[in-house]
Amino acid sequence: MLMRTDPFREIDRLAEQFFGTTTRPAVMHLDAYRDGDYFYAAFDLPGVDPESIDCTVERNVLTVRAERRRPTGENVELVAAERPMGTFTRQLFLSETLDTDKLEAGYDNGVLTLRIPIADRAKPRRISITAPANGDGRKEINA
């Protein structure tokens, strides 16, 4: 039995993963980094109405959803449609060292930026050490 395969099938599959399809848009790209006492996540969402962005945190899972729609109207005539449209979703598993109760979000120039402070319990701190002083008293030493 001879089986024939499409030589471009794998290329199409990879292209769909990176660029998405009309029914399943591509993933929203992000940068994540720590700067001092804050963790940042910046999501690329060009052309998205800020009102369509939904950002939630449940336990340590951050979920970002956004929707990009094509222009509609009585006089709108679609000439080309190359940009992915639809609902985009991305989830991040956040460390328990982040204080998600103080999460801040801003949207500027097509970028959603989240700023999450590092929890106080996760920051380095000095520990006081006590040592005996001449027999019966105790002397405190800061390490």
Buried (B, 14 or more C-beta within 10 A) or exposed (E): EEEEEEEEEEEEEEEEEEEBEEEEBBBBEBEEEEEEEBBBBBBBBEEBEEEBBEBEBEEEEBEBBBBBEEEEEEEEEEEEEEEBBBEBEBEBEBEEBBBBEEBEBEBEEEBBBBBBBBBEEBEEEEEEEEEEEEEEEEEEEEE
